[in-house]
């Protein structure tokens, strides 16, 4: 691993430890799910999202127009919490999802500036 890559990795891990992390979850219902099953699970999922909003874990949720799916932004402090949020979703077995870690533009800019700093003499 190159020194710059190692420094970037170390700084990212240090930043993430003990902080709230945001994740974007894009979830789409599988096409083969019968409409009757979907109709039973959807109210349960709405109730589940309400509970996540109440405890401030779910920051935002949107329906994907023209698709049977949703977009969520969740706040978690560990990978265990993220796994629990995903695994307890009533639509867990009937949907496919993509998960993306998020950071602010300012945090990203700071990390890039640190990465691009010249190495001290002697390295």
Helices and strands as residue ranges (DSSP letters): H 3-16, E 21-29, H 35-54, E 58-63, E 69-76, H 79-87, G 92-94, E 95-102, H 105-115
